[in-house]
Structures are given as C-alpha cells and as structure tokens.
Amino acid sequence: MKLARWTTVAALAAAPLVADADLVSLHAAGSLRTALGEVSPSFGPSGLMRERIEGGETAHVFASASMRHPRTLQAAGRGGPVALFARNRLCALAQPEMEVTSATLPDTMLAEGIRLGTSTPGADPSGDYAWQLFDRAEGIRAGAAEALKAKALRLTGGPDSPSPPAGRNTYGWVMGEDRADLFLTCCTNAVLARREVEDLQIVPIPSELSVGADSGLIVVDGAPPEAWRLALHILSPDGQATLASHGFEAPGLPEET
C-alpha cells in the first residue's frame, strides 16, 4: 500500500493509520500500538526509542508518549520541530451496575465498600497516573490521598500481577472477572477493555483531578518527504479522528459544526 493511500473516514474506528513501511520508518511508544499499528513494527518505551535513534538506528518519524524525548532529539539537532499530537488521559472503568458520573466519581472512589482497582505504580505509567490523581484529590477533601492509596487494589502491571488468558485484554479481563468495581487506567486501555466487555462504563475524570501525558511527534533529520506526509496526516483531522477513536484526546480535532 502506497503512503498516500490512508484509511478513509468511514473506517477510522476499525483501522489504524497506514503507510508503506518500505518508505517511512516510524518509531512509536507502545501506547500507540493500536492506533498506529499498521505503520511500523517499531514500538516500545519512549525513552528506549529515543536512545535507539540517538544510537544511529534509522527512524524517520518518532511518536513519543511524552514531549520530553522528542524535545531531547530536537535540542541535539536531530530534527524538529516537535508537535503535540495527542494526549493520553486517565479514565475510570466502571461495572455496568454502578451509578457513577464524572461529577460523582471522587465520592464514589472514596465510598466504603467500593473496590478501587489500579495498575502498579512504579511499574506501569497508568499506576503512576492513578497515584497522581490521588494526590490531587487531597485538594478536594483532606485525607483523600491517603485513603485512596490505602484502598487501591494494585491488580495489573506488577511483577506478581495475574496474567489474563491469551488474547484477552488485561483490563477487560480484570473487570469481567469482577475483581473491582472501578478501575483507573489510561483512556486508551479503557476503550480496548470496553470493546471486549461491551457493557462496561467509561467515566471521564473530572478536570480538577485529570492527569496523563502529552504525546510529541518529531520528524528526524534526513527523513524522506514521505515522512513529512505521514507526520502531517497524523496531525490532520483524519489522523486525529483515528487517535480519538482509540481513546486519545486529540488536540487537532476540529470542533463539530
């Protein structure tokens, strides 16, 4: 498939962005695997991707889960400019029977008897984001941070966390097995979980507690013209719609008219 033949708007929810890997080498964060999975096989932690590029590995476009790593390449004269192309925020997965909204989520998380699941902080970024959310909750209610950290069930992401059956989404499996009433994870994970367990609820985090990461994009020096076309497509309304369909917050998505 040639680079110019992108996915159509009608297929955005079902298919990721595509390009000819013989023309363009995309290095991307693992969190972007589903949205960009047909572009390139090079996925991994953003820091390791940056180090591979610094070490001389061929890369034309670098899509990072943070702004820091592409900015490091730009500062070293390896490419640029750096563009913000997506945000991966924290969401809450809720069991179907739960009565919870974005506005009531803080009180629901703190309510006695509510089983609050998270990933493991220090081992998985979504666990780190959950702990950041707990710290922010202290500004809403005194003692909330300590209470939330004490009750949080670290169900995924750790070295001793149970593994789901082959082919199952980790978060869909955890919720499908009824191991938590609420589970805090990145919105991209939440979308994948609900595609597997369709009656799960995805609850947005209220703005005062919202945490997550900004994703940065850079075209590396020496890249062919097709790399710029790929970068521009990712930033275009079609590309942003693809990212949004996978749970990313897409800053370049036009307002509906």
C-alpha positions, 0 to 999 in steps of 0.5 A: 500500500502506497503512503498516500493511500490512508484509511478513509473516514468511514473506517477510522474506528476499525483501522489504524493509520497506514503507510508503506513501511518500505518508505517511512520508518516510524518509531512509536511508544507502545501506547500507540500500538493500536492506533498506529499499528499498521505503520511500523513494527517499531514500538516500545518505551519512549525513552528506549526509542529515543536512545535507539535513534540517538544510537544511529538506528534509522527512524524517520518519524518518532511518536513519543508518549511524552514531549520530553524525548522528542524535545531531547532529539530536537535540542541535539539537532536531530530534527524538529520541530516537535508537535503535540499530537495527542494526549493520553488521559486517565479514565475510570472503568466502571461495572455496568451496575454502578451509578457513577458520573464524572461529577460523582466519581471522587465520592464514589472512589472514596465510598466504603465498600467500593473496590478501587482497582489500579495498575502498579505504580512504579511499574506501569505509567497508568499506576503512576497516573492513578497515584497522581490523581490521588494526590490531587484529590487531597485538594478536594477533601483532606485525607483523600490521598491517603485513603485512596492509596490505602484502598487501591487494589494494585491488580495489573502491571506488577511483577506478581500481577495475574496474567489474563488468558491469551488474547484477552485484554488485561483490563477487560479481563480484570473487570469481567472477572469482577475483581473491582468495581472501578478501575483507573487506567489510561483512556486508551486501555479503557476503550480496548477493555470496553470493546471486549466487555461491551457493557462496561462504563467509561467515566471521564475524570473530572478536570480538577483531578485529570492527569496523563501525558502529552504525546510529541511527534518529531520528524528526524533529520534526513527523513524522506518527504514521505515522512513529512506526509505521514507526520502531517496526516497524523496531525490532520483531522483524519489522523486525529479522528483515528487517535480519538477513536482509540481513546486519545484526546486529540488536540487537532480535532476540529470542533463539530459544526 
